[in-house]
Amino acid sequence: MAARAGRCCRAGLSCGAVLSPALLSPALLSPALLSRAAGGASATPRWGRAAFSSAPAVSGREGPQAREGSLRRRGRTSQFVRLAAPPRTERMAVDQDWSSVYPTAAAFRPASVPLPIRMGYPVKRGVPPPKEGNLELIKIPNFLHLTPPAIKKHCAALKDFCTEWPSALDSDEKCEQHFPIEIETVDYVSSGTSIRNPKARVVTLRVKLSNLNLDDHAKKKLIKLVGERYCQETDVLTIRTDRCPLRRQNYDYSMHLLTVLYHESWKTEKWENEKSEEDMEEYIWENSRSQKNALDTLLRIKASENVSSVTKEELLASEVVKNYRNSVIALKNEGETESNMSQYKESVKKLLNIQA
């Protein structure tokens, strides 16, 4: 009969007309079935919720207060509270090994830096925000991993993989003689969305043309090819490359340009043999019309003085002709400046033996 009563309750039927009062005893039926059969609210079962009913049980003790009271009786709290541990700076010793705190480059950690650092915009004319929870300190790069003791440790670790500096290279002149090519790069540290700066890819190569194996023709042709990249005062060729996205690529490209320029300057094209005096990169006094006119004038002067044993080589080796040659070259290559004009005037007067 108890099984039949359970089926009737699950079907939602009233059991008052089917079951006799003698069979509705607490020994046979549960309190939930008795309450359902009598038409009242179901009570909370002894071993959990109603085992024979799909309807939700309603009890007056259900709710937050009832649950909290039950938890207190069992010795538990309603929510697990985790206390924050003290910062690491309070437990640091005075002789703390800082390289173990920041062994590599990392973001700023306020609990690990025992310094009263402040950064940010001061609100209401106050002081900048402290380091705790400060996003401005986290965004920027720092050098906490590059302290002097850490650098010494790095150098000591790399010392086994390095070679000693050559004793023969004890001056800058010797270094320039054995290593004539100078490479210059720049590293940037800035606050931005990325730690990589686009300007860091630029590579600048410098070399003196006197350190390269060039003859007169190759040097003049290389100067003509590079244009404004060559400084005549310092004799330095400067090649700046920034077309490639990486620094290593720009370095390889600059070395490639120097190699191509060197080999190209040694080539002699057919049209180079047809160059006239007006096509020259600079004025050359030897075999020029100025030299021929000066020698003819001096030979006529010597002939008028009945001196016929003078040769052209002797005249070219004389001090007067050398001064005239230098003044003409400076006037042609450097332009008509006041000093060049006065030097040319004095050399012509000495050449013609004109007394002021």
TIGU-609787 format. One line per field, with one value per residue (C-alpha): residue number from 1; z, y, x. Coordinates in Angstrom, 2 decimals. Example, Ala and Ser with C-alpha at 12.3 -4.5 7.8 and 13.67 -1.06 7.14 Angstrom:
TIGU-609787
resi	c(1_2)
zz	c(7.80_7.14)
yy	c(-4.50_-1.06)
xx	c(12.30_13.67)
***
This chain:
TIGU-609787
resi	c(1_2_3_4_5_6_7_8_9_10_11_12_13_14_15_16_17_18_19_20_21_22_23_24_25_26_27_28_29_30_31_32_33_34_35_36_37_38_39_40_41_42_43_44_45_46_47_48_49_50_51_52_53_54_55_56_57_58_59_60_61_62_63_64_65_66_67_68_69_70_71_72_73_74_75_76_77_78_79_80_81_82_83_84_85_86_87_88_89_90_91_92_93_94_95_96_97_98_99_100_101_102_103_104_105_106_107_108_109_110_111_112_113_114_115_116_117_118_119_120_121_122_123_124_125_126_127_128_129_130_131_132_133_134_135_136_137_138_139_140_141_142_143_144_145_146_147_148_149_150_151_152_153_154_155_156_157_158_159_160_161_162_163_164_165_166_167_168_169_170_171_172_173_174_175_176_177_178_179_180_181_182_183_184_185_186_187_188_189_190_191_192_193_194_195_196_197_198_199_200_201_202_203_204_205_206_207_208_209_210_211_212_213_214_215_216_217_218_219_220_221_222_223_224_225_226_227_228_229_230_231_232_233_234_235_236_237_238_239_240_241_242_243_244_245_246_247_248_249_250_251_252_253_254_255_256_257_258_259_260_261_262_263_264_265_266_267_268_269_270_271_272_273_274_275_276_277_278_279_280_281_282_283_284_285_286_287_288_289_290_291_292_293_294_295_296_297_298_299_300_301_302_303_304_305_306_307_308_309_310_311_312_313_314_315_316_317_318_319_320_321_322_323_324_325_326_327_328_329_330_331_332_333_334_335_336_337_338_339_340_341_342_343_344_345_346_347_348_349_350_351_352_353_354_355_356)
zz	c(0.00_0.62_-2.95_-4.24_-2.20_-3.64_-7.20_-6.48_-5.07_-8.11_-10.38_-8.46_-7.17_-3.79_-1.59_0.88_-1.03_-1.70_1.44_4.72_7.89_9.39_6.66_6.87_9.80_10.32_10.45_6.84_5.16_5.33_6.67_3.16_1.90_4.87_4.31_0.58_1.22_3.70_1.14_3.14_2.50_2.45_5.37_5.09_5.09_7.62_5.06_2.60_0.32_-0.56_-2.02_-3.59_-4.96_-7.89_-6.48_-4.72_-0.97_0.88_4.43_6.74_7.74_4.13_3.30_3.99_7.71_8.15_6.11_8.04_11.32_10.15_9.06_12.39_14.23_12.10_12.82_9.29_7.83_5.01_2.82_2.81_3.56_2.48_4.18_2.02_2.76_3.75_0.89_0.20_1.01_4.73_4.81_2.81_4.52_4.22_2.35_-0.03_-3.27_-5.69_-8.76_-7.39_-7.05_-10.62_-12.51_-15.93_-17.49_-15.99_-15.25_-12.09_-9.03_-6.11_-3.53_-4.53_-4.70_-1.23_-2.42_-1.86_-5.58_-6.77_-10.31_-12.00_-12.09_-8.63_-7.87_-6.19_-5.80_-3.82_-4.30_-7.15_-6.56_-4.65_-6.19_-5.05_-8.04_-10.10_-13.80_-14.86_-13.25_-14.93_-18.43_-18.70_-19.02_-16.09_-15.42_-12.09_-13.55_-14.66_-11.36_-11.02_-9.01_-11.60_-14.44_-12.62_-12.32_-16.02_-16.94_-14.68_-16.31_-19.83_-19.03_-19.75_-23.29_-24.09_-25.31_-24.01_-25.78_-28.14_-26.58_-29.96_-30.24_-27.57_-29.43_-31.60_-34.58_-34.54_-34.17_-37.16_-39.16_-38.57_-38.42_-40.83_-41.08_-38.33_-37.74_-35.73_-34.39_-31.82_-29.25_-27.97_-24.67_-24.75_-23.32_-25.91_-27.09_-28.04_-26.71_-30.30_-31.92_-35.74_-35.68_-34.14_-37.52_-39.00_-39.63_-40.40_-41.99_-42.03_-43.66_-44.80_-48.46_-47.55_-45.82_-48.99_-51.73_-54.42_-57.10_-58.38_-61.01_-58.64_-55.89_-58.18_-59.67_-56.24_-55.11_-58.22_-57.52_-53.85_-54.35_-51.11_-48.95_-49.12_-46.98_-48.60_-45.44_-43.31_-46.20_-44.73_-46.72_-44.88_-45.94_-44.08_-44.66_-43.36_-46.11_-44.53_-41.48_-39.41_-38.27_-39.44_-42.92_-43.11_-41.95_-44.70_-47.24_-46.25_-46.57_-49.95_-51.13_-50.03_-51.83_-55.05_-54.95_-54.44_-57.37_-59.62_-59.03_-60.38_-63.70_-66.62_-69.26_-72.85_-72.49_-69.63_-72.05_-74.06_-71.16_-71.81_-69.41_-68.85_-67.86_-65.10_-61.49_-60.43_-62.18_-63.03_-63.85_-65.43_-69.26_-69.15_-71.26_-68.21_-67.85_-71.55_-71.56_-68.41_-69.87_-73.21_-71.46_-69.29_-72.27_-74.21_-71.19_-70.85_-74.59_-74.39_-71.57_-73.76_-71.45_-73.68_-71.45_-69.38_-69.87_-69.15_-66.29_-64.55_-64.93_-63.53_-60.52_-59.68_-56.68_-58.75_-61.03_-58.07_-56.39_-59.62_-60.04_-56.52_-56.88_-60.20_-58.76_-55.69_-57.88_-60.21_-57.56_-54.61_-56.47_-56.65_-53.01_-51.72_-50.46_-53.66_-55.81_-53.79_-53.88_-57.64_-58.06_-56.11_-57.95_-61.37_-60.38_-59.24_-62.36_-64.69_-62.42_-62.04_-59.27_-57.50)
yy	c(0.00_2.34_1.81_2.48_5.66_6.77_6.19_8.13_11.05_11.16_11.15_14.11_12.24_12.58_9.54_10.26_8.24_5.26_4.66_3.81_5.75_2.61_2.38_6.10_5.64_7.26_3.84_3.10_6.50_9.38_12.80_14.20_11.72_12.31_16.03_15.60_13.24_15.65_18.49_20.60_21.86_19.25_19.23_18.88_15.18_13.71_12.53_15.44_16.70_14.75_11.43_10.73_14.14_16.18_19.42_21.70_21.56_24.79_25.25_28.17_27.69_27.93_31.22_33.07_33.40_29.72_28.69_31.03_29.67_26.11_26.99_28.63_25.52_23.45_25.77_27.28_30.80_31.89_33.00_32.02_35.15_35.11_37.63_39.43_38.49_41.30_42.70_41.26_44.55_44.12_40.82_41.93_42.11_45.09_43.02_41.54_40.11_42.41_40.35_37.53_39.90_41.24_38.72_39.81_42.60_42.61_44.97_47.04_45.11_47.39_44.60_43.85_47.35_48.76_52.37_55.04_55.66_57.90_58.62_60.12_63.25_64.82_65.11_68.29_69.75_66.76_64.35_61.84_58.42_55.84_52.72_50.37_49.75_52.47_51.70_54.43_52.57_49.32_50.78_52.23_50.11_50.05_49.25_47.49_44.42_46.41_47.59_47.82_44.56_42.74_44.06_42.87_39.41_39.36_40.44_37.79_35.13_36.29_36.66_33.01_33.42_36.60_37.14_39.71_43.03_42.95_44.71_46.09_48.18_50.68_53.84_55.10_55.53_51.85_50.80_52.95_51.51_47.88_48.44_51.30_50.75_52.32_51.20_53.40_52.35_53.91_52.20_54.09_53.81_55.42_55.08_53.71_50.77_48.86_48.77_48.70_52.05_52.24_54.53_51.77_50.03_52.83_51.91_54.47_53.34_55.58_54.95_57.11_56.82_57.01_53.64_52.00_50.65_53.21_54.88_58.40_57.31_55.01_57.61_60.33_57.99_56.81_60.44_61.13_58.12_58.87_62.60_64.47_61.44_62.22_64.99_66.40_68.11_64.95_62.45_60.39_58.52_58.16_55.62_55.66_52.81_52.66_50.97_47.53_46.81_45.18_46.53_43.45_43.83_47.48_46.53_43.91_46.40_49.08_46.60_45.55_49.18_49.77_46.62_47.57_51.13_49.88_47.46_49.86_52.63_50.42_49.90_52.12_52.67_53.66_57.08_57.93_58.09_60.75_63.19_66.69_69.30_70.69_67.25_66.66_66.43_68.80_70.99_69.33_71.65_69.02_68.97_71.80_74.98_76.99_74.91_75.18_78.96_79.42_77.34_79.15_82.52_81.55_80.15_83.38_85.40_83.21_83.51_87.30_87.13_84.93_81.92_78.90_76.03_75.91_72.91_72.51_70.10_72.65_75.31_73.06_72.22_75.89_77.48_80.23_77.78_75.65_78.67_79.62_76.04_75.92_79.28_78.29_74.96_76.68_79.32_76.73_74.20_76.44_79.46_83.13_84.02_87.00_84.92_82.88_86.02_87.68_84.48_84.22_87.89_87.47_84.25_85.90_88.88_86.55_84.43_87.42_89.11_92.21_94.55_96.37)
xx	c(0.00_2.90_4.15_0.62_0.45_3.75_2.51_-0.65_1.33_3.63_0.56_-0.89_-4.00_-5.59_-5.10_-7.89_-10.49_-8.21_-6.23_-7.79_-6.86_-5.37_-2.78_-1.80_0.51_3.98_5.55_4.57_4.47_6.90_5.85_6.00_3.42_1.17_1.24_0.59_-2.30_-3.87_-3.62_-1.12_2.39_5.09_7.47_11.20_12.15_14.49_17.04_16.96_14.24_11.08_12.03_8.62_7.63_8.94_7.53_10.03_9.83_9.10_10.22_10.13_13.77_15.08_16.89_20.15_19.59_18.81_21.85_24.14_22.84_23.42_26.97_27.74_26.59_28.94_31.87_32.22_31.94_29.67_32.65_36.32_38.40_42.05_44.25_46.86_50.44_52.83_54.95_58.35_60.04_59.23_61.10_64.14_67.49_69.79_72.39_69.78_71.19_69.40_70.31_68.14_65.18_65.50_67.65_66.35_64.34_60.83_57.99_57.95_56.76_55.89_56.11_59.72_61.21_62.03_61.99_59.30_58.80_56.00_54.93_51.90_49.83_49.29_45.59_44.33_47.82_48.95_51.80_52.05_50.44_52.51_54.00_51.20_48.93_50.62_50.17_52.57_55.45_54.43_54.14_57.63_60.81_63.19_66.83_66.38_68.11_71.18_72.58_76.40_76.67_74.53_76.69_79.80_78.29_77.45_80.96_82.46_80.28_81.24_84.93_85.64_84.29_86.26_89.80_92.26_92.60_95.61_98.56_99.64_96.45_97.43_96.38_93.52_95.84_96.79_93.15_92.23_95.10_94.13_90.35_89.64_85.87_83.76_80.15_77.78_74.36_72.04_69.78_66.74_64.86_61.43_57.94_55.55_53.51_56.68_60.22_61.54_62.23_62.21_65.26_67.39_67.61_69.79_73.45_76.16_79.45_82.54_85.89_88.80_89.69_93.37_92.97_91.65_93.87_93.02_95.07_94.46_91.93_90.02_89.87_88.53_85.96_84.79_84.42_82.37_80.13_79.41_78.79_78.04_78.75_82.47_84.00_87.10_88.32_88.39_88.80_85.93_83.30_79.96_77.32_74.00_71.54_67.96_65.96_65.73_63.54_66.32_69.66_71.55_70.08_71.14_74.64_74.96_73.59_76.15_79.02_77.65_77.57_81.17_82.32_80.51_81.88_85.42_85.37_83.49_86.02_88.82_87.05_88.04_85.38_86.10_84.52_86.91_89.82_87.97_87.68_88.93_90.26_86.75_85.42_87.95_86.76_89.51_92.02_95.37_98.20_100.46_100.20_97.69_97.67_98.72_101.88_102.72_102.19_104.32_107.20_107.07_107.14_110.11_112.04_111.55_112.71_115.81_116.48_116.31_118.85_121.12_120.62_120.11_121.25_118.05_115.75_112.05_112.71_114.91_112.26_109.52_111.70_112.32_110.65_109.03_107.23_106.09_104.51_102.79_101.51_100.05_98.35_96.72_95.47_93.97_92.32_90.77_89.62_88.70_87.38_88.27_88.66_90.60_93.50_93.72_93.69_96.44_98.53_98.09_99.07_102.32_103.25_102.75_104.90_107.70_107.36_107.72_110.26_108.15_109.18_106.36)
***
